């Protein structure tokens, strides 16, 4: 375990932004089914994991076609594009960028030629030895000359491009053999779906940082980041794909091999925020875990109040738990605009000052004159909570007591969540009392790390808690190799 003293997270744009996950992945092997549409709906269920770009690759056994573009799943695909993606295998990807810019060239699935055909790949996570892998690829080219699929690996701007080139770089191996050998040299978080013309593959890093599950269709198999994506396509949950496991699915059936021994360190923040509440993670429904967190939060930080209200939607289960444990009535005091997604229209300064009102608006008749417990999932910079408290006071709240269903986030993530830099995380420089004054709350309470872990039902040593305690289970390289744009050349960045 290493502690990330002095390390900075990915570069980010100014302004408040909550924690963002890297991506959602989906794959299906189902002869006789409309695999492109199944993948479309699977990605639709995983849209919360990435809203920057989306893509689908499909194979009919002879060729692989890839269609991807910037935007939400519903913006990228229509009936016409899906009709071109025919075959019996498909993989899909919804991206939030943590390595490389948010541009079309970095959208996934990636696609490369191999010595025996073609390869398409989707990746959820973030690698920490990308520069080492790129150097290894260059050594292969120096030793062996031109290798199909690796021609531009030295100019790759994402860890996913380098990972794809690594799997394509061995003309003397099948893709399955290459994956079994090469994934053992990869460090970091990776839940993968990839395919050649005949076979669907799935793999998960030895720590199992990001989730990946296997489902069964009547006439095929599905792999996905979350069980909610299985539900939407009518697949039954079979099991989690194990850390360090490589699955191959083809006409011969399902094969499971290991490329590394498991050293389980699943992401604790998946339970807090990232996963959908209707998903199953490590045997527990996310909604049930978050409700239990709320109960424990109420025991740790009680307060006399009239109503418990959530910050929708991620704060709702914990607010329900807080209300159940405290006996304070639960109410919907803030309404969320369900149709606000990612917008590419930059607000004017006047609109920017209205801030949170684009997404959230108070119910004045519920709030006015009441003492409120406001439950949210996390505090990053504090700007969102400051705007919410101001909004509630303007609506007539008598008191505003903020309760957070995670401990203070004081360390950046290098395994696939895009937090702020350490210097920008409000909890690194302020105590809870100071933060309460900063956001103008009457009080502020965070659930403790021990109670959060207990809520998950998982052993503490099987969870990655780095964003809360700074103990990174996968060793990190030097800080200059960790930036979001570390792989991009100045020329490429100048064209952003």
Steps between C-alpha positions, in 0.01 A plus 500: 500500500626845421388836629457770239661791686530804278336335199257692286194362331397551141489852358147638501306802390413767755165491672319246713482143381413192697692175480483343155561141405709400202258299286236235461562185294266241351549190287271237354546168317161390371452340155156577362450807716518869405826549687540868407165591653570290807827690540325833446259430784780364717693824451183696569489334843866592555473862382565628855855366478600711201331776301774631269493249215353163409579222258407150386702239308331197341626190319319271258785250502675655200542868581478735797323833460538780754277803539579762764452871555496773761187535714251290690399152386163630377675776304760277335277216377177474303318222318705553184841476664399202713370319190850507350651329806400142420640177634506271802753684718501861616675712759410850611652785696381821669797724582601746764863594435762447770794447262508706181281783383128473436524492120367267230841338448492377861144364492467124537489217406853516365574303183823345371621251247672188627705235324190279480217752461369794699446600861251742662522589868318698771657589834372622836774606741838666492847349459798618703788347301402636158841651425667171582264318264563750222877452542450122481307538173778713356754232593289241318496716187875553522557126530238368258440786259151603394230315691134519393299714739794678667592753232387806696529372857782743574258787429213353703331753726302256717584198709230311309678551166822365648321205656337417166837522321653274764243227430546538123881497506574126483468342154594158637213485752123480496318793658398280792858391563626855462246627754590229750869591477492877453232593751732366769738791433227767522465695826201704608123469475355335190169334430513407133268376228668418169438289193639357183288366213379190684549545874391735778750553782477659843772561757534668838815624673640292791366747756152511345490876555215561254197268480436255215221240492393203289141440393312231308258551214274227368727475194824656614711681757541858618776679691450847646630751751186466715210262547255778408619458139421127519150577622420737214580236234328214683818317600519311828791576731742206518795633700766766526798456274781430743805723551781367281258297284482487120176374343462388139156434347451343157316216329690255720349654811654695786864459607656647812873535562713705737770746401570602863413402853223701661598770750154649547475877555159601367423872487319616814369806317295278268277433802478870591429661165611342174284191456127519431285439810324211324827318429640208696862533616687226685172337598330814631257737331642851485172648627508280812863592572432872462195479723711330766764773465225752575398313814855497627541866409195582714650317797835675460363850433152547651329839498164648601318578177159496334577331167763287330539588132738352244707669233354305208561247376818360652415616853155341510570148637724634780238764585238224530730312737569813703127566534427140599766498770437850636121495488504836320254504206641460151394747232589599148603861554706539184381413151746388233443573132497148360582624149825676581783296357837602371479829309756630253358854516718715724297722736537877506631661817147595607376145451813359665423700814165322521709185526323207650149618401540340158478159665347555846217715628347521852141426600434813701180378668691198636811692608372831638541531876637145538820373657654281231743209491639501145666172397751489214748235386829692512670838514774570246565874480194609695357727231194282439413474869554875543253568218246253641516648851455849355206380291332341803547807718355720225200265498448569872675208676539575871811281539709295257700205637707326233576128532736319260477124436876464445806606698692811391662448158860605560697309236462482119418177319736351240287194426219644291317775692557860404503701824652844542870543569607450859551875539139559388337243729342710773548238772879503465523854636191538721348320796130407485423800721688731264325350197163551671579869540629519142176360354285689756350184654389487863689171539681242289561131561679232297451127549820346633713271287442208734121536486507541124700179458271315741199607291635318195525162671850462352825446693690828527815345351311401183408861416697784344453798734776717354288812445419499871823378665774547237598131500536408131486120453664510155841676508507832316771642274651846545249790493597630155387168347150517649337804338196458282689640202839343576489293180406788272757702311497881515399508133196285566401708801530821298230370270253448786 
